[in-house]
C-alpha cells in the first residue's frame, strides 16, 4: 500500500485477470499502422503520480487498433522491521461503466472460509468485506465492489484504517492502512475519466 510505493502494474493481472488474458493470448498477427496507433506509441506506457501514501498509476493496454488506458490508485503497506510488504491494495475499474473495485493482496497464510474486512477501526459500523478470489504462490487476492458512501467516509478519515483477516491459525491479523493522500488520489483518478 514504506506506504508510498503502489502495486506494480505487473500485478494488474491479479487485480483484473482480463488484462493479462488479452496480453498472453499468444502471437498476434502484425497490424497495419494507423494514425491512432502512431499517436498511442508516442505516449508513455505507464505514468504515476504520488499523493502522500497513495499512488495513481495509469498504463496503456489493449491493441494498437483499440488502445485502452487503465488506471488505479494503490498503496503498499510495509510494517516496520519486515523485509517486504505485508499488503498491497488498489482501487480501480476496467472501464468507466464498471463499478470501482477494491482489491487487496495478502500473504498466503490465511484461513478459509473467511472474509477480509477493511474499515476505519473497531467502531466502523460497516467495514468493507472482501471475498477471497484466489491464492497464488506468495499471495492471496481478495476483492469487492466499493461504493461511494465508503469512499466518502475514507476520504474524510483523519486516522489510519485497517485491514483485518484471519491467518491459518484462525487468529485475526490487523494491518494498518493509511488514508493519507487517498482523497487527492481518487480525485486524480476521476480526472483520468476512469
Rosetta blueprint (number, residue, H / E / L):
1 X L
2 X L
3 X L
4 X L
5 X L
6 X L
7 X L
8 X L
9 X H
10 X H
11 X H
12 X H
13 X H
14 X H
15 X H
16 X L
17 X H
18 X H
19 X H
20 X H
21 X H
22 X H
23 X H
24 X L
25 X L
26 X L
27 X L
28 X L
29 X L
30 X L
31 X L
32 X L
33 X L
34 X L
35 X H
36 X H
37 X H
38 X H
39 X H
40 X H
41 X H
42 X H
43 X L
44 X L
45 X L
46 X E
47 X E
48 X E
49 X E
50 X E
51 X E
52 X L
53 X L
54 X E
55 X E
56 X E
57 X E
58 X E
59 X E
60 X E
61 X E
62 X E
63 X L
64 X L
65 X L
66 X L
67 X E
68 X E
69 X E
70 X E
71 X E
72 X E
73 X E
74 X E
75 X E
76 X E
77 X E
78 X L
79 X L
80 X L
81 X L
82 X L
83 X L
84 X L
85 X L
86 X L
87 X E
88 X E
89 X E
90 X E
91 X E
92 X E
93 X L
94 X L
95 X L
96 X L
97 X L
98 X L
99 X L
100 X L
101 X E
102 X E
103 X E
104 X E
105 X E
106 X E
107 X L
108 X L
109 X L
110 X E
111 X L
112 X L
113 X L
114 X L
115 X E
116 X E
117 X E
118 X E
119 X E
120 X L
121 X L
122 X L
123 X L
124 X L
125 X L
126 X L
127 X L
128 X E
129 X E
130 X E
131 X E
132 X E
133 X E
134 X E
135 X E
136 X E
137 X L
138 X L
139 X E
140 X E
141 X E
142 X E
143 X E
144 X E
145 X E
146 X L
147 X L
148 X H
149 X H
150 X H
151 X H
152 X H
153 X H
154 X H
155 X H
156 X L
157 X L
158 X L
159 X L
160 X L
161 X E
162 X E
163 X E
164 X E
165 X E
166 X E
167 X E
168 X L
169 X L
170 X L
171 X L
172 X E
173 X E
174 X E
175 X E
176 X E
177 X E
178 X L
179 X L
180 X L
181 X L
182 X H
183 X H
184 X H
185 X H
186 X H
187 X H
188 X H
189 X H
190 X H
191 X H
192 X L
193 X L
194 X L
